[in-house]
């Protein structure tokens, strides 16, 4: 069984565990033309938990351009969100949790970095699924089982396989595994602390400090030195304006 088949099998197992209302909702949506996906299964789980009502969800979706697109009808977004990207006709839905993905795929589209546009669309959809799984995990940590983590990891592996072998953008996709690690940590019961930063926040760091404390591949004569810093470190040590939002 290859990775794609394993992902489908795990999603199938998750569907089989749905309550009657969740199964009915999922069946109804697929009959209306929506394809099987982690996003659809996640909404069905919410129906089972009473977090959303199937009828109310349908009505809201039918009124939205995004909902119409999911029903298989052509939708034209009037204005692209500042956190989402229209990837050659595919509108992302969950890139809001990953600024790196937004910046990369906007650049791929704007600068036409990859010739195979269908491949770029497929990878963008995989990223959307991964990001949505992270959102689900944060909303309900109890759903993060070994199977759930396997789906997330396999999705990330498929993304990186395409990034390395076909897109030649391995380094640019370094952010992918971090999202899987977040899901894994939630599964272990670790708390995910999200940091909000004030608009206009500025940092100041001396080059000497970067080289001595944060260089991860410093080599003499190298022109592609990389640095690794956490946002928490920047806020605590290098903020000159703005800073973390306080509740």
N, C-alpha and C positions, 0 to 999 in steps of 0.2 A: 504494500500500500504506500503510494507516494504521499508527499506532504499535503498536496491539495486535497487528495481523497481523505486523508486523516482529518483535515479541517472540516470537510463536509460531514464526516461521520460523527465528529464531536458535536457539531451544531445539531445534527439529527438526534443525538442522544439527549441534548438539552431540550429540544422540542418535545421529545417523548415524555419528559418530566413535567411539562406544563399542565396546569389545571384545565378543566373542561372549557372555561371561558377564554383562557389564553389560546388554547388550540383552535377554538372557533374563530377567534379574532384573527389569528394567523392565516387560517384557511380562507377566511373572507377576503383578506388583503391580497393573498396570492391569486384568488379567483378574479380580483379586480385588475390584475396585471402586475402587481408588485413582486419582485423577485425575492427568493429566499436569501436572507443575509443576517449577519449578527445584529444589525440595526433593527430589523423586523422582529427577530427573536427577543431582543431586549425590550421592545415595546409590549410584546405579548407577556413577558414576565411582569411588567408593570401593571398590566391588566389583571393578572392573577393576584397581585398584591393590593389591588384597589387603588393604586397610585394614579391611574388614569382610567377613564371609561372608554371602551371601544367606540361607542357612538360619538362621544364628544371629541375623541381624537380624530375620527373620520371627518367630522364637520369642520374642525379646525384646519385639517390638511387640505380639504377641498377648497377652502377659501384662500389658501396661500399659494404663491407661485411655485414654491418648492414642493408643496404637497401635490400640485398638479403634475409636476415633473415625475414624481414618484409613482403616480398613477399611470404613467406611460404617455402623458401628453406633453407637448412641447411648451416649455416655459422660458421666457426671456427675462433675465434679471435686469431691473432698471439700473441698479447700481451695485457694483461688486463691493462686498463687505471689506473692511480694512483688515480682517483676519481670515478671510476665505478667498479662494482663488478659483477662477474659471479656467480649468485645465483643458484647453482645446474642446470646449463644449460640455465638459463634466464640471458641475459646480460642487466644490468641496463643502462639507457640512460640519466637520469637527476639527479643522485646522486651527481653530481659535485657541486650543491648548498647547500649540507648538509654534511659536514665532519662527523657529528655524525652518520648519517645513513650509510655512507660508512664504518666507523670504526666498527659499530655494526654488519652489515651484513657480512662483511669480517670475523669477529670473529665467527659469527653463522656458516658460511661455514667452516672455518678453524678448529674450535673446535667441529663441529657437535653438537651444543647446543640444537637443536630441532629435534626430531625424524621424525615429519611429514614434509618431504621436500616439498611436494605439497603445504602445507599451507604456508611455508616460501616463496615459489615462488609467490603465490597469494598476499601475503602481500607486497612483494617487488614491484610487478606490481602496486598495489594501491599507494604505496609511489611514484613510478615513475609518475603516473598520477597526484598526488598532487603537486609534484615538478614542473611538466610541466605546470600545471595551474598557479603556482606562476610566472614562467617565462613569460607566456602569459600576466598575469596581469601587470607585470613590463614593458613589451614591449608596451602594449596598455591598459591603465587604464580604458578606456571607456567600455571595455567588462565586467568589474566587476559589474554585476548586482546582485540583491538579489538571483536570481536563481543560478548564478555562485558561489556565496558564499555558498549557500546551498549545492551544489555539493561538494565543497571543504570540508565543515564541515562534511557532511555525509561520505565522503571518509576517513577523519581522524577518525571518530567514528568507522567505520568498522575496520580500522587498530588497534585502541586501544582495541576494543572488542577481536580481535584475540590475541593481545599481552597480555592481562590480563587473558582471559579464557583458552587459548590453548597453548600459548608459555611461559607463566610465566615470561614475560619480560616487565612488565609494566613500571618500573622505567627507564629501558634502552630506552624506546620510549618517554621519556618526551619531546623530541624535536618536536614531530609531531604537537601539537597544535600551536606552535610558527609560523609554516608556514601558518596555516589558519589565524592566527592573522595578519600576514603580508598582506595577500590578503584582509582581512577586512579593514585594515588601508588604503590600496590603494583605496578601494571602497569609503572610506570617504574623499579621496582627500589628504591624508597624504603623504608626500614625503618619499621615501625609500632611505636612504643614505647608500651606500655600502662602507665599509672600506677595503682598501687593505693594507696588512702588508708586510714589506720587509722580504725577506728570512733570516732566522737566527735570527729573533727578539727574545730577551730574556727578562723575567720579574723576579723581585725579590720582594717577599712579606713576611713579618714577620708573623709567626703563630699567635701571639697575635692580630695583626691587622685583620687577617682573622676571628678569633673567635669573636672579638668585633664588627666588622663592616659588616661581610658578611655571618655569619652562619645563616641558615634559620630553622634549626631543632635541635638546641643545647639542649641536655638533659644530665644531670649528669649520668654517667655510660654508655651512648650510644656509640656504636662503629661505627655508620654509619652517622656521622655528614655531612651535605651537605652545600656547600657554593655557593653563587650566585654573580657573578661579570659580568659586561658588558665589551666587548672588548674595548670600548671607555675609560672606567675607567682604565683598565690595561695600555692602551697606554698613557693616561694622567698622571698617578700617579706612575706606577711601572716599566716602561721600563728602562732597563739597557743597552740594545744593540739593534740597528735597530730602528724600529718604523713604523709609518704609511707612506705609499707611498704618495708622493706629485705629483699632476698632473703637 
